Amino acid sequence: MPMHPQEIEDLLRESFPDAQITVEGNDGVHMAAMVVDESFRGKNRVQQQRAVYAALKGKMDGSTGELHALALTTKVPE
């Protein structure tokens, strides 16, 4: 079952309540997200992205995951 951008944003918002979050995509399977959050400060990009994937609570796990691809950008606020 494809995911809507708002569903992805809601999952991310649970872990990053104060973040600036943008989710784009219209097929529900191949999406793009940008997450800008203070909690990323001092973490390398891999650590930042792992935190975001963890927030998705298994929605990208394996071939049966609801979300097949997520182009992800993570940043620290300027």
C-alpha positions in Angstrom: 0.0 0.0 0.0 1.6 3.3 -1.1 2.2 6.0 1.5 1.0 9.6 1.2 3.5 12.4 1.8 1.5 13.5 4.9 1.9 9.9 6.4 5.6 10.1 6.0 5.7 13.6 7.5 3.6 12.5 10.5 6.0 9.6 11.2 9.0 11.9 11.0 7.3 14.6 13.1 7.0 12.0 16.0 10.8 11.8 16.2 11.6 15.4 15.1 8.8 17.5 16.5 10.6 20.9 15.9 12.1 20.0 12.5 11.4 21.7 9.2 10.2 18.7 7.2 9.3 18.6 3.5 8.1 15.4 1.8 7.5 15.3 -1.9 6.4 12.6 -4.4 3.1 11.5 -5.9 3.4 7.8 -6.5 3.5 6.9 -2.8 6.5 4.6 -3.4 9.3 6.8 -4.6 9.5 9.9 -2.4 11.9 12.6 -1.4 12.2 14.2 2.0 14.2 17.0 3.6 14.6 17.1 7.3 16.2 20.1 9.0 16.7 19.6 12.7 18.9 20.8 15.5 19.3 17.2 16.8 21.6 16.6 13.8 24.2 19.0 15.0 27.5 17.3 15.6 26.4 14.1 13.8 27.8 13.0 10.5 25.5 12.5 7.5 25.2 8.8 8.0 24.1 9.2 11.6 21.6 11.8 10.6 20.1 9.6 7.9 20.0 6.6 10.2 18.0 8.6 12.7 15.5 9.5 9.9 15.2 5.9 8.7 14.6 4.8 12.3 11.8 7.3 12.6 10.1 5.6 9.6 9.5 2.6 11.9 10.1 -0.1 9.3 8.2 1.4 6.4 11.2 0.9 4.2 12.2 -2.6 5.4 12.9 -5.1 2.6 10.9 -5.8 -0.5 7.6 -5.7 1.5 8.1 -2.2 2.8 5.4 0.3 2.0 8.0 2.9 0.9 10.4 1.6 -1.7 12.7 4.6 -2.2 13.3 7.8 -0.3 15.7 10.5 -1.6 16.8 12.0 1.7 18.4 15.3 2.6 19.3 16.1 6.2 20.6 19.4 7.5 21.3 21.4 10.6 19.4 24.7 10.9 21.5 27.7 9.8 
